[in-house]
Amino acid sequence: MLDYDAIKNWNFGDITQTYTARDTMLYALGIGLGADPLDQQQLAYTYEKTLRAVPTMAAVLGSPGFWWSHPGTGADWVRLVQGEQHIELFRPLPAEATIVARNRVLSITDKGPGKGAIAVTQREIFDKARGELLARNRNVSFLRGDGGFSESSGISDPPPPALPPVPDSEPDIEVELASLEQAALIYRLSGDYNTLHADPDVAKAAGFPRPILHGLCTYGMATHAVLKTCCDYDAGRFRSFATRFTSPVYPGETIRFQLWRESQTRVRLRALSDARDVVVLNNGVIELN
């Protein structure tokens, strides 16, 4: 049974991480940049000559690892899936740096027996040398096997606010990006070693026919779609991105990203796997500089 008190007060400690140009390039390759190795704009993220970091690399920096699998959480970690991801950038990420990350659990919500639970965690990332706040992450996790935990503890937090739906109109932009069959095996080298994305037996135990792509890899692909179509590949224009994960993506699928330009600085997003006729990301909100 999920242990509310243990999780809410989980002590992550400060996490110091040094990432290099190699890590920056590996993240970009993991989300599909470099698919056209002659594209100079993509090379800016995958080749050290003029290297810059993809803004949503902030999602993998300073990670405490897959701490949900620790017995002390009491969580059914095999059935945990990514629900939402929010990232706010306060300045462009350096191509290489030493950062300090501070993680904490903001809330845990019981949806009821058989309905699962929702956990919200936050991570702030600071440049160690300057002490500047670089980025703030907020992660919403769906714990599909942990509904009903409040029956014993009597405690459940209010749920996080819902993201607004995308417009009813036709999208202004559509772009398709393909993922590699080995995309999950590459992306996990950026720090998310959840075996759900690599081990066929674990995936089957979780109810999937084969390992699924990391939600944050699909999130990174969406960032690529926005950089490509709305930012002329300028990472400095990216300010924030929040979205909901509505269905898993399988490595090798092509994803169609739909974008609505609400203003010069605000873009809405939805993503679909046409092969399975499912929406995989929804209610996306991107703020640009």
Summary of the structure (lengths in Angstrom):
residues: 289
radius of gyration: 18.4
end to end distance: 44.2
largest distance: 58.7
contacts: 945
relative contact order: 0.17
helix: 27%
strand: 32%
